[in-house]
């Protein structure tokens, strides 16, 4: 079943050359605020639980629902970017996020707030592929690395600063203010975007394939939920049965989704064009990013657990300990982009991954007596090295595509990183939990058991990153493909 538009879509009208710096700046700023929002609420969950009188398991759905929404929406963004103007897609994303933010701030019940988080997640899912696609179309190849460096700042620093910003707001106001502070920022960006965002490229009269949408929901929603529930599955019980069933639905849905897209691509009706996977350089870069992103998010989730549970620091200290690395990555990403524009990917990627592997092996040596400065130092090395890896990989991956595939390539990249984050976190948390349980049965102290579990998980992350290092050896500098 397909929903077809009754009127043809003609090429976008010719406009005056856009103010590229302003357009990219508005998109980067909007994406930064949305990505910041992704992690702010975790700090406020205890206050929300008290106000709405819900359990931790229920409150966690404010985070899980956001993540699931992003996973479901992202695969459709390739079709959106083909079918509608950049301005229309931007305003859709911004309106969804803005309405969700206001509703969340005034939510009278938990159910209303959960619905608001779904709207926020939908807006966030759209903005990142849009930002990448617009950047690739407006920026000449010789400067793409620099712009992708700014996008890396959004992806890395936004989520890293979220807990810090939320903590500062909560120390002076209630959790409602976390949402209110975002409203004028996003609204101002929307007004500038409405004024300056240009019509970019030619739009296609691509029908919306409803079976593909349904399969996308089942596939990516099921996979994200199932992977995020690996700990529940390992614990057993009724909840584990439900989680395994959802994961099975996700796997079957994913297979069917891929088969349908392959069938539809020849007629130009695919919801998500998988043609980028036939381009070797794109696939290699994506494989390296997928592996590294999984290790990164798994490590970021484990470090606070280790710091608070084994080194016995406060939540504030744990958050501040991770701040220098996030800030350094934000500082170095644009620099890495400028260097990439001159030397290409491999001189940055290979030494960067070596440092990432080294830092993870360093973290694998921690125990309950490790000095806090050592953990911070390892995290700083990891984050700094990541800046010299993610920017070249993203730029090389998208630059390897013809310009008519930028939207779908961006959608594939962002969806894949969502799956990588869920898978990496699930694997490392499962390794951590199994190790802690074994130490508990052996009579180890809680602090020693948590440290042993964390160090084992970091060791697994290090070996996973070794795989990324090997794949990175085959990444080549992208040759700008001919336009289709």
C-alpha positions in Angstrom: 0.0 0.0 0.0 1.4 3.4 -1.0 0.3 6.9 -0.3 0.9 8.8 -3.5 0.7 12.6 -3.9 -1.9 13.7 -6.5 0.3 16.5 -7.9 3.8 16.3 -9.3 6.6 17.9 -7.5 8.7 20.2 -9.7 12.3 21.2 -9.0 12.8 23.7 -6.3 12.7 27.3 -7.6 16.0 29.0 -8.2 16.8 31.2 -5.3 19.6 33.7 -4.5 22.7 32.0 -3.0 22.0 31.4 0.6 24.1 32.8 3.5 25.7 29.4 4.0 27.4 30.2 7.3 24.1 31.5 8.8 22.1 28.5 7.5 24.7 25.9 8.8 24.9 27.9 12.1 21.2 27.8 12.6 21.0 24.1 11.9 24.0 23.3 14.1 22.7 25.4 17.0 19.2 23.8 16.8 20.7 20.3 16.7 23.0 21.1 19.6 20.0 22.2 21.8 18.1 19.0 20.8 21.0 16.7 21.5 21.6 18.5 24.8 18.0 17.7 25.7 18.6 14.0 25.0 20.6 13.5 28.2 19.3 16.3 30.5 16.3 14.4 31.9 18.3 11.5 33.4 19.5 13.8 36.2 15.9 15.0 36.9 14.3 11.5 37.1 14.3 11.3 40.9 12.4 14.6 41.1 9.9 13.6 38.4 9.4 10.2 40.2 8.4 12.1 43.4 6.1 14.6 41.7 4.2 12.0 39.6 4.5 9.2 42.2 5.9 6.7 39.7 8.6 4.0 40.1 12.1 4.1 38.6 11.1 1.5 36.0 8.2 3.6 34.9 10.1 6.9 34.9 12.8 5.3 32.8 10.3 5.3 29.9 10.9 9.0 29.5 14.4 8.1 28.3 13.5 4.8 26.6 10.5 6.3 24.8 12.7 9.2 23.5 15.3 6.7 22.2 12.7 4.4 20.6 11.0 7.4 18.8 14.4 8.4 17.3 15.0 4.9 16.1 11.6 4.7 14.4 11.7 8.1 12.8 15.3 8.2 11.5 14.8 5.6 8.8 12.1 7.7 7.3 14.2 10.9 7.0 15.7 9.8 3.7 12.2 9.9 2.2 11.4 13.2 3.9 14.5 14.9 2.5 13.7 13.6 -1.0 10.1 14.5 -0.9 10.0 17.9 0.9 12.0 21.1 1.0 14.8 21.6 3.6 12.8 24.4 5.1 9.7 22.3 5.4 11.6 19.4 7.0 13.4 21.8 9.4 10.1 23.5 10.5 8.5 20.1 11.0 11.3 19.0 13.2 11.4 22.2 15.1 7.6 22.4 15.6 7.5 18.8 16.9 10.3 19.5 19.4 9.0 22.9 20.5 5.5 21.6 21.2 6.9 18.6 23.0 9.1 20.8 25.1 6.3 23.2 26.2 4.0 20.3 26.9 6.7 18.5 28.9 7.2 21.7 31.0 3.5 21.9 31.9 2.7 18.2 32.0 0.0 17.5 34.6 0.5 13.7 34.5 3.2 11.3 33.6 1.4 10.0 30.5 1.3 13.5 29.1 4.9 14.0 29.8 5.8 10.7 28.0 3.8 11.9 25.0 5.7 15.1 25.0 9.0 13.2 25.1 7.9 11.3 22.0 7.3 14.6 20.2 10.8 15.8 21.3 12.3 12.5 20.0 10.7 12.9 16.6 12.1 16.4 16.2 15.6 15.3 17.3 15.5 12.3 14.9 14.9 14.5 11.9 17.3 17.3 12.6 20.6 15.4 12.5 20.1 13.8 9.0 18.8 17.2 7.8 21.9 19.0 9.1 24.3 16.5 7.4 22.4 16.5 4.1 22.2 20.3 3.9 25.9 20.6 4.8 26.9 18.2 2.1 24.9 20.0 -0.5 25.9 23.6 0.4 29.6 23.1 1.3 32.2 22.4 -1.4 34.2 19.2 -0.9 37.4 21.0 0.1 35.7 22.4 3.2 33.4 19.6 4.3 35.8 18.3 6.9 35.6 21.6 8.8 31.8 21.6 8.8 31.6 18.0 9.8 33.8 18.9 12.7 31.1 21.2 13.9 28.5 18.5 13.5 30.7 16.2 15.6 30.6 18.8 18.3 26.8 18.5 18.3 26.9 14.7 18.5 29.5 14.5 21.2 29.4 17.7 23.3 25.6 18.1 23.4 24.9 14.8 25.2 28.1 15.2 27.3 27.0 18.6 28.6 23.3 17.6 29.2 23.7 16.2 32.7 25.9 19.2 33.8 23.4 21.8 32.5 20.5 19.9 34.1 22.3 19.7 37.4 22.9 23.4 37.4 19.3 24.2 36.6 18.0 21.7 39.2 20.2 23.3 41.9 18.3 26.6 41.5 14.9 25.6 40.0 12.6 22.6 39.6 12.7 20.1 36.7 10.2 22.1 34.7 12.8 24.8 34.1 15.0 22.3 32.2 12.4 22.4 29.5 11.6 26.1 29.7 15.2 27.2 29.1 15.1 25.5 25.7 11.9 27.1 24.4 13.3 30.6 23.5 16.5 29.1 22.1 14.6 26.7 19.7 12.0 29.3 18.9 14.6 31.9 17.9 16.4 29.3 15.7 13.0 28.5 14.1 12.4 32.1 13.1 15.8 32.5 11.6 15.4 29.2 9.7 12.1 30.2 8.4 13.7 33.4 7.1 17.0 32.1 5.7 16.8 28.4 5.1 16.9 27.9 1.3 15.2 25.4 -1.0 18.0 22.9 -1.8 18.2 20.5 -4.7 15.3 18.9 -6.6 12.4 17.3 -4.8 11.1 13.9 -5.9 7.4 12.9 -6.1 8.2 9.7 -4.1 5.1 8.0 -2.6 5.1 7.0 1.0 5.2 3.2 1.2 3.1 2.4 4.2 4.2 -1.3 4.5 7.8 0.0 4.7 6.8 2.4 7.5 5.2 -0.4 9.5 8.2 -2.6 9.0 10.5 0.2 10.0 8.6 0.7 13.3 8.7 -3.1 14.0 12.4 -3.4 13.0 14.1 -0.5 14.6 11.7 -0.1 17.5 12.0 -3.8 18.3 15.8 -3.9 17.9 16.4 -0.9 20.1 14.1 -2.0 22.8 15.4 -5.6 22.6 19.0 -4.6 22.7 18.4 -2.2 25.6 16.7 -5.0 27.5 19.6 -7.5 27.3 20.1 -7.2 31.1 16.4 -8.1 31.6 16.7 -11.0 29.3 19.7 -12.4 31.2 17.9 -12.1 34.5 15.0 -14.3 33.2 11.4 -14.2 34.2 8.3 -12.9 32.5 9.8 -9.6 31.6 12.6 -11.4 29.9 10.1 -13.4 27.8 8.5 -10.2 26.6 11.9 -8.6 25.8 13.0 -11.6 23.8 9.7 -11.6 21.9 10.2 -7.9 21.1 13.8 -8.5 20.0 12.6 -11.4 17.8 10.0 -9.2 16.2 12.7 -6.6 15.6 15.0 -9.0 13.9 12.3 -10.4 11.6 11.0 -6.9 10.9 14.5 -5.8 10.0 15.0 -8.6 7.5 11.6 -7.9 5.9 12.4 -4.2 5.8 15.7 -4.7 4.0 14.1 -7.1 1.5 11.3 -4.7 0.7 13.7 -1.7 0.3 15.7 -3.8 -2.2 12.6 -4.6 -4.1 11.4 -0.9 -4.2 14.7 0.8 -4.9 14.7 0.1 -8.7 11.4 1.9 -9.1 12.6 4.8 -6.9 9.9 4.1 -4.2 12.1 2.9 -1.3 11.5 4.5 2.0 15.2 4.1 2.8 17.5 3.7 -0.2 20.1 1.1 0.7 22.3 1.8 -2.3 25.0 3.5 -0.2 25.9 0.1 1.2 27.1 -0.9 -2.4 29.7 1.9 -2.1 32.7 0.3 -0.4 34.1 3.4 1.3 30.8 4.3 2.8 30.3 0.8 4.2 33.8 0.7 5.6 33.5 4.0 7.3 30.1 3.1 8.7 31.5 -0.2 10.1 34.2 1.7 11.9 31.8 4.2 13.3 29.3 1.6 14.3 32.0 -0.3 16.3 33.5 2.8 17.9 30.1 4.4 18.8 29.0 1.2 20.5 32.2 1.1 22.6 31.9 4.9 23.3 28.3 4.9 24.6 28.8 1.7 26.5 31.9 3.2 28.2 30.1 6.5 28.9 27.3 4.6 30.7 29.6 2.5 32.7 32.1 5.2 33.9 29.6 6.9 36.2 28.6 3.6 37.7 32.2 2.7 38.4 33.1 6.2 39.8 30.1 6.3 42.2 29.9 2.6 43.1 33.6 1.7 43.4 35.5 5.0 43.9 32.6 6.3 46.0 32.5 9.8 44.5 29.3 11.9 44.4 27.1 12.1 41.3 28.3 15.7 40.8 31.9 14.7 40.9 31.2 11.8 38.5 29.6 14.3 36.1 32.4 16.8 36.4 35.0 14.1 35.8 33.6 13.4 32.4 33.3 17.1 31.5 36.9 17.8 30.4 36.9 15.0 27.9 33.6 16.2 26.3 34.9 19.8 26.1 38.2 18.7 24.6 36.4 16.7 22.0 34.3 19.8 21.1 37.4 21.9 20.8 39.3 19.4 18.7 36.6 18.3 16.3 36.6 21.4 14.1 40.4 21.4 14.1 40.4 17.7 13.0 38.0 18.8 10.3 40.3 21.4 9.0 43.3 19.0 9.0 41.2 16.4 7.2 40.5 18.9 4.4 44.2 19.0 3.8 45.4 15.5 4.4 42.4 13.2 4.1 41.2 10.5 6.5 43.9 8.0 7.2 46.5 10.2 8.8 43.9 11.2 11.4 41.8 8.0 11.7 44.6 5.4 12.3 46.5 7.2 15.1 43.2 8.3 16.6 41.9 4.7 16.9 45.3 3.6 18.3 44.9 6.2 21.1 41.3 5.0 21.6 42.4 1.4 22.0 45.2 2.5 24.4 42.8 4.5 26.6 40.4 1.6 26.8 43.1 -0.8 27.7 44.2 1.7 30.4 40.6 1.8 31.8 40.6 -2.0 31.8 43.3 -1.9 34.6 41.1 0.1 37.1 40.2 -1.3 40.5 38.6 0.1 43.7 41.9 1.9 44.6 42.6 3.6 41.3 43.2 7.4 41.5 40.4 9.5 40.1 43.0 11.5 38.0 43.9 8.4 36.1 40.3 7.7 35.1 39.9 11.4 34.0 43.2 11.2 32.0 42.0 8.0 30.2 38.7 9.6 29.4 40.4 12.8 28.1 42.7 10.7 25.8 39.7 8.7 24.5 37.6 11.8 23.8 40.4 13.8 22.2 41.2 10.8 20.0 37.6 10.4 19.1 37.5 13.9 17.7 40.2 12.9 15.2 38.2 9.8 14.1 34.5 10.6 13.9 34.8 13.8 11.9 37.0 12.2 9.1 34.8 9.1 9.1 31.5 11.0 8.7 32.9 13.3 6.0 34.5 10.4 4.1 31.4 8.3 4.3 29.0 10.9 2.9 31.5 12.4 0.4 31.7 8.9 -1.1 28.1 9.2 -2.2 26.5 10.9 -5.2 24.6 14.0 -4.1 21.2 12.4 -4.7 22.0 9.9 -1.9 23.1 12.4 0.8 19.7 12.3 2.5 19.4 8.5 2.5 23.1 8.2 3.5 22.6 10.5 6.4 19.5 8.6 7.5 21.4 5.3 7.3 24.4 6.7 9.3 22.3 8.2 12.1 20.0 5.1 12.4 23.1 2.8 12.5 24.6 4.9 15.3 21.4 4.6 17.3 21.6 0.8 16.9 25.3 0.8 17.7 24.7 2.8 20.9 22.0 0.4 22.1 24.1 -2.7 21.2 27.3 -1.4 22.7 25.6 -0.4 25.9 23.8 -3.7 26.2 26.9 -5.7 25.6 29.1 -3.8 28.1 26.4 -3.7 30.8 25.8 -7.4 30.4 29.5 -8.1 30.7 29.7 -5.8 33.7 26.7 -7.4 35.4 27.9 -10.9 34.9 31.3 -10.1 36.4 29.8 -8.3 39.4 27.5 -11.2 40.1 30.4 -13.7 39.9 32.5 -11.5 42.3 29.5 -11.2 44.7 29.1 -15.0 44.8 32.9 -15.2 45.5 32.5 -13.0 48.5 34.2 -9.8 47.1 33.2 -6.4 48.5 30.8 -4.3 46.5 33.4 -1.8 45.6 35.8 -4.5 44.4 33.1 -6.3 42.5 31.9 -3.1 40.7 35.5 -2.2 39.8 36.2 -5.7 38.5 33.0 -5.6 36.4 33.8 -2.3 34.9 37.4 -3.2 34.1 36.2 -6.4 32.4 33.7 -4.4 30.3 36.3 -1.9 29.4 38.6 -4.7 28.2 35.8 -6.0 26.0 35.4 -2.5 24.6 39.1 -2.3 23.9 39.0 -5.5 21.8 35.9 -4.3 20.0 37.9 -1.1 19.1 40.7 -3.2 17.8 38.3 -4.6 15.2 37.5 -1.0 14.3 41.2 -0.3 14.0 41.7 -3.1 11.5 38.8 -2.1 9.4 40.0 1.5 9.3 43.2 0.5 7.5 41.1 0.0 4.3 39.3 3.4 4.4 40.4 5.6 1.4 40.0 9.3 0.7 36.7 9.8 -1.0 36.7 10.8 -4.7 33.8 13.1 -5.3 31.4 10.9 -7.3 29.7 12.1 -10.5 26.3 13.6 -9.9 23.4 11.4 -10.9 
